[in-house]
Amino acid sequence: MKRILLLLSLFVVSITNAQNLSNSIVIGTIDSVYSKVLKEQRKIWVSVPNSDPNNIFSKQNYPVVYLLDGDAHFYSVMGMIQQLSEVNGNTVYPQMIVVGIPNTDRMRDLTPTHSVTSPFGGGDFDKTSGGGENFTSFIEKELIPHIDSLYPTAPYRVFIGHSLGGLMVINTLINHPQLFNSYIAIDPSMWWDDQKLLKKASAGLSGKNYKDKSLFLAVANTMKTGMDTLLVKKDTGSATIHIRSNLQLANILKNMQSNGLHWAYKYYNEDDHGSVPLIAEYDAMHFLFSKYKMPSFENLFDSSFNADSAITAHFKNVSRQMGYKILPPESVINSLGYAFMQNNMPGKAYTFFKMNVDNYPTSFNTYDSMGDFYESKGEKNKAIEYFSKALSLKDNPDTRQKLEKLKISK
């Protein structure tokens, strides 16, 4: 289907937001699942990519982000992913489904062991703590199957947690590494329960094969004025146990025997415990998907440049990195086809339209675009063939009008 292309942006796809008659901006839905493990109904917030409000392109499957403290971080994570995966033609990240998990009993669910004391003072810290393993069982046996059954998921999952949520991310990485492909622990509460998980981390991480698994660890500046990351390691007070525990975890990762884990660590001197999630999520996603972004082709319209081969090779590399087959996005390839048409390069235009037909054989748009291609060449019979095929898959007024006009002019 023909699109107006801005040549300066080459294959950038302009995304038009759908009109909402209720004057509401909708970024997701509230779903729920009853947990037999937790014995309660759990709400979940779900956002599915919506760059195709008019349902022109074929449906795709998307990696899934599972986000702890979902009600706190859902808006920022969803907006960041949308911005960098589709707005202005960005392909910095893949488009992803975001699943936010709001809390019912945060202390129960986000602590892997029971503890009633805190290094920060006060007794009887929380009697419900220590339900983390049950919560993990809920995610594994109930939430993930629920999401996979209802939404277009791809076999790639990211787990994000901050503070106690970060503690659960590290606990899952150590004890249930098969659940997720990538883990993002943001200023995790590794001090919990006299550093019990931290003390287990060295042996727990070294004793497993983490090939094709990734971890990003973010550490915020929670020190008092006058301290730095060298001085704080020598401190023994309770006020610094949070950052000391996280710096110890970073040190464990640095000295870890090779276990295949792809990991990165970053200290945020300008951010405290409350402000660090936003910038850390941004950096973590850049780390996880550092090879995902499509290269910019300055020589795109050079007749000797094989753009199709370059794009195919790029997505083969991305597929190897992410562990499943990822096709070049239909919308991007579609726009490239029209760009070559407008630049009077029919051979290259055909290559890209054909690529989409081969990759997305159930999409009416791929045949409609090929019909446009043949109509531009004056090959009416071929154009009629492809417009007819498009209409057999989906009735579209624009396509039908083009077909009827061609039949009259024959």
N, C-alpha and C positions, 0 to 999 in steps of 0.2 A: 504494500500500500504506500502510495507516494507520500513523502514527508518533505517539508521545506527544510533544506539543510543550510546551515551557516558554514560557509567554506572555511572560515577562519578556525572553526572548531572541528573540522574534518569529520570524524565519525562520532562526534558527540551527539547524543540523543537528547532532544528537548523533551522534558517531562512536563506534561500539563496536568495540574491537579483537577480532579473531578469536582464538579459543582455539587455542593451539599445543600439541599433545599431547606434543611433545618437550621442553617447557619451555624453548624457545629463543625469543629475540626476533630476528626476521629483518627486516632493513631493506633488503635488496637481494640481488643475485645476482652471482657472479663469472662473467663471460663472457670470451671470448677471440677474437681474430681473427689469422690469420697475415698478416703484412705482407710482401709481395713487395718493397716499397720498402726496408724496414729489414732484410729477410731474417731475421725472427725472429717468434716467437709473442708476441703482446702481450695480457696480461690487461687486462680492463677491469671496473670495478665499476659496476653499474647499479642504480638505484632507480627504480621506477615507482610513481606514486601508488596508495595502497591504502586509500582512505577507504571503499571499498565491499566489505568482506571477504565479504559474503554474495551478491555479484554481483546485487544488486537493480537497480541503475541501469545504463543503457546505457554502453558503452565510449566514452571520449572520446579525443581526441588532445591531446598536451601539448607545450608548448615544451621545449627540451632545453638543459640546462646542461652544457657540456664543461669539466671541471675538471682543470687541470694539478696535478702533485704529488697525484694523487687519493688515494693512501693516507694522506696527511697531513691532507687537508681534507674528505674525503668525509662523515664522520660529522656534522661541524658544519654543513656546507652543507645536507645532506639534512634534518637535524633542524630547522634554521631554516626551510627552505621548507615542510616539512610543518606546522610549528607555525603559520605565518602564512598558509597557504593552505587549511587545512581544520580544524585543531583549534579548538574553541569557535566554529565557524562563521566563522572568519577568511577574508577574501578580500583581504588586504593584497597578496599576490602571487598569481599564478595557480599552480595545481598544476603541477609540472614534473617531467620525467624528469631525473635527475642521472647523468651519466656521468663517473666518476672514472678518470683515466688514470695508473696507477702507473708508476714509473720503472724502466727497465732500465739505461740509461746517461744519467743526468740531464744531465751536462755536455755530452754529445754532442747530445742532443735539444733542450735548452732554450737553446742559444746559436746565434744566426744567423750568426756569423762565427767563424773560427778564431783563437784567441789562446793563446799559451803563457805569457804574463806576467800579473801581477796588481798593481794599485796597492797592495795590502795586503801585499806582500812575498813573497819566494820565487820561484824560477825554475821553468821547466818546469811551468807551472801546470796544464795538462791537455792532453795530446796528442790526445784524441779530440774536442775542442770543435769547433763549427762545423757541426753536422749539423742545424741548425734548419730549413733549407729542405726537407730530406728528411723531417723529422718533420712539417712542415706538409703535405707531399704525402701522407704516410700518413693524416693526419687528413682531408684533403679527398677523396682518391680511394679510401680503404679503410675508415676508421673511420666516417665520417658515412654512407656508403651502407649499411654493415653495420647501424648503429643504425636507420636509416630502414626497412630491410627487415624487421626483427624486432620493432620496438617501435612503439607508437601515437604517432608523432611529429607535431607541428604544424610549419609552416614558419617557426619562430622559434628562433634559436639564440643562446645566451649563452656567451662564452668568458672564463674566469676563470684568472688566474695570479698567483702571488706570487714576488717576488724574481727569479730567473732566469725563472720562469714568467711574471712580469709583463713582463719584457723580450720574451719571445715573443709576448705579447698585443699589445704595441705594434708589434712587427715585423709581425705579421699584419694589424693595423689599417692600417699604412702600405702594405704590399706585397700583401696579399690581402684587401682590405676586404669582398669579396663573400661570404666564408665565414661570417661571423656577423652577426647584427643588432646585438648589443650586446657591448661589451668592458669588462672590469673588470681593471685593472692595479693590483696592490697592492704598493706600495713596490718598483717594478721596478728591476732592476740596470742602469740606464741608463749606468753607468760602464764597462760591458763593452767591451773591445777599444778602449781610448782613446776612449770615447764615440762610437764610429763610427755607431751607430744614432741617437743623440741629434743628431749633426751633420747627419744626413739628415732629421730629423723635420720641420723647418720647411718645406722645399721639398716633402717627401713628403706632408705633410698638406694643404698649401695647394693642391697641384696636382690634387686629386681632388674628386669630388662625393660628399659623405658624407650626402646627404639620407636620412633614415630610419635613420641609424646613431647609436649612442650609445656614450659612453665615460665611465667613472668612474675617476679617478686618485686613489689613496690614497698619502699620504706619511707615513712614521713619523718619530718623533724619534730620530735616531741621532747626535745631537750630544753632545759632552762638556759637562759642567756649566759654566754661565756663558755659553754661546753661545745665540743665538736665530736665527730665520730671516733676520734682516737682517744680523747679524754674520757668519753662516756663509757668506754669498754672497761675502764679501771674503776668505775663507780660501783658501789654496792648498795645504794639506797633504793627503796621501793619506787621512788618517783621515776627512775630511769629503766626499770625492768622491762618495760614494753619495747623500747628501742633497742636495748641490749639484747633482748631475746631475738629480735628480728635481724640484728647484725650478726648474731651467732648463727642463725639459720643461713644467712648469706655466706658466711664463712664455711659452713658445712658443705654448701653447694660448690664453693670454689675448690675445696679440698677433696671432693667426692671422687671415688674411683669411677672410672668410665663405666657408665651404665646406659648410654645411648640417649639420655635426656637432653633435649634441646632447651636451654634455659637462658634467661637474662635477668639481671638485677639492676635496679636503679634507686638511688637515694635522692629524695626530693627535699633539698635544703629550704626551699621557699614555701613549702606546704606543710600544714599540720595534719593531724589525724582526720579532721573533718573535711578539709579541702582537697586532700590528695586523690580521692577516687576519680574525679573527672579527668584530670591530666594523666593519671596512671592508666585508666582504661584506654585513652587515646594512644599512649605509647605502647601499651601491651598489644593492642590490635595491629599497630604498625609492625611490631616484632613478629607476631604470629603469621601475618600475611605479607611479609616483606617482598615476596616474589609473585604476589598475585596481580599487581597492577599491570595493565597492558602497556607495552612500550609506546612512546610517541614516535610516529614515523614521519620525520621531516621530508623524506623522499617518497612519500606515499604515492604521489602522482608521477613519479619517474617510471617510464615504461619498462625499464629494466629491473625494477624492484619487485620481487615476488612477495607482496604483502600477505597473500593467503598462506603461503608456506611459513612465513614468520609468525603469523597469528596461530596457526595450527601447532607449531612447535612450542609456542609460549604456553598454550593451554595443556599440552602434553606434560610440560614441566610442572605446571601447577597441579595437574592431576596426580603426578607422582608424589608431590609434596603433601597433598591432602588425602591421598589414599583411595580416591575413587575418581571415576571418569567425569571430567568437567568439560562441557562443550562451550565453544565461543558463544556468548549471549546472542540470541536471535536478533534483538533490537539493534545491537552494535553492528552485526554483519549486514543487516538490512540497510542501515544508514550508509555503510560503506558502498554497498551496491548502487544506491542512488547517487552517491558522491561521484563514483566513476561514470555513471550515466551522464550526469551533468557536465562532466569534464571530457565528454566525447571519447570515452575509453570503454567501448562496448564489450571487448573481450574480458577485461577485468571485472566489469559489472556482472557479466554472466557468471564468472567464477564464484563471486560472493553470493549471488542469488541461488546458484546451484548448491553451494555449501549449506545454505539454510534449508533448502528442500531436502537434502540428504540427512541433515542433522535433526530436523523437525518436520517429519513427514505428515504429522497430523495437524499442523498449523495451517489454517486457511490463508494466513497472511503470506506465507512463503510462496504459495501458488499465485496469489494476487500480485505480489511484487514481480514474479516472473512474467505474469501477464503484462504488467506495465512495461517490462523490458522488451518483450516481443512487439508490443504495440509501438514503442518508440522506434523500432527498427522497420516498422511497416509490415511485419509478418502477422497479418490479421488472423490467419487460421490457427497459428500457434498461440496467439494471445487469447483467442476464443477458447482454446483447449484448456489453458491454465486458469482463466477466469471461471470456466465451468467447473473445474476441479475445486477451486476455492469455494464456490457456492455449494458444492456437494458436501463440504465440511462445515460450512457455516453460512447462513443467509445474511448477507451484508448489503445494504441499499446502495452504497457507493460502487461495490463490485458489480452488482446487478445492472446498474445504470451504464457502466462501462461496457458490459457484455452486450446489452441491448443496442447500444449505439454502434458497436462494431458490426453486429448482425445486420443492422439497417444499411450500413455503408458498404456492405459486400456486393 
